[in-house]
Structure formats: structure tokens, C-alpha cells
Amino acid sequence: GNVYGLNTSDIVVDPHLMKNTEWGAVAYLSNDYGSSWIQKNNNPNYLTGYYSDDYEYNTIMGTRSSTSDTVEGVYDMSGGGYEYMASYVKLTGSSSTSYTNGKSLFDAERKYKDVYSVASPESQSNNYSANSNKYGDAVYEISSQGTGMSAWDESTSSFPTTSNPFFARGSCVDDSSNLHDYCIYYYDAQNGAASNSATFRLVLPVL
């Protein structure tokens, strides 16, 4: 009786907030690096603001906003609001006690989150370099420095710091002079607070 068609009597799922490693897996499997990337470049009349990438196209085809251009694809990973990930830089000392946002994530089991190292001295670029051993999450391997338009397709990279420790993926700003910001490989640093331009994505692995 639920929207996912799951029957708890014979199907066991482990729902959780999407992690960077899960976002990266879907992004790499996308057959065209995110359908919305093509849409934005071919559609000069695309509306500005925090719109989902199927806002206009859905009435024509209904699948262009999926990662594979099919109904089986994962929808809306580019464009629209940015999406909080269950991924953050490790907070210690006063930085860990000063944060009330995301406390349940800090306390969660390790399997439900990706935790990144913090460099000393700390900066976005240094934190980015301190995590050069992490692959598969579409962060270090797809950007050159963790700041600015340094990710694939000239998408924006903004590696988290302890002042903005949480990863956000997708994209949220329509700038007619910088359409690259819609890329599925965009990542940003956020403070974890609620926002009218922020959303999230659930993962429902079947055990």
C-alpha cells in the first residue's frame, strides 16, 4: 500500500539518506553525464530559478530528466534544488559541539554516511587534497582543486570545511552566463540548515 510497492512481509529494505558514494555510482552509470546537461544547452528559453529539470520537458517526453533518458533511470539529479548528502567532513573539538544541524547523521552508524578528513591548516583546497585516497564518490576524481569551476563539464566544486561541513549535490542556480552549473557532478559545501532551495534523496536498498 505504499508508493514504492514494498511488502514488508517478504521484502526487507534499509532506507537512508543518499551518500556521496551512492550519488557517484549513479552519476558514473548515466549514459550522457546527466540528461539535463543536454537540455540546458539546447534550450535557451529554460526558466530561471530553482526548477526541476523535467519542468518543461516532462510534457513532451517524460524521460529526458532521468539519468538514462528512460523511465528506468534515476530522476532529477541535475537542476532543481541542491540535495543534502549523508556526507560531511569530520568535526572535532569545539566544531563538533557547536553544530546542531545533522546531529542524527553524526550519531548514525558508519554504513549510513561518508566521512571526510580535515586538513591542517584547513581550507577547501587542502581538505580536497587530504581526501585524495577516496574514489567512487564523484568528488576528488572529477575535479582539479575542490573550488571554483573545476569539476567535469566546468561544473562548480566547493569542498566542505568545518564551517560548512555537509556535501550537497545536484544544482540549484540557473545562471544564463554559466549553464555548466547544472552538471550532475556539481558539489557544494553547506551548513546543514533547512532551506527553500534544499532537498534530499532517499536510497532504498533491498536486503
Summary of the structure (lengths in Angstrom):
residues: 207
radius of gyration: 17.3
end to end distance: 19.7
largest distance: 52.9
contacts: 623
relative contact order: 0.22
helix: 24%
strand: 18%
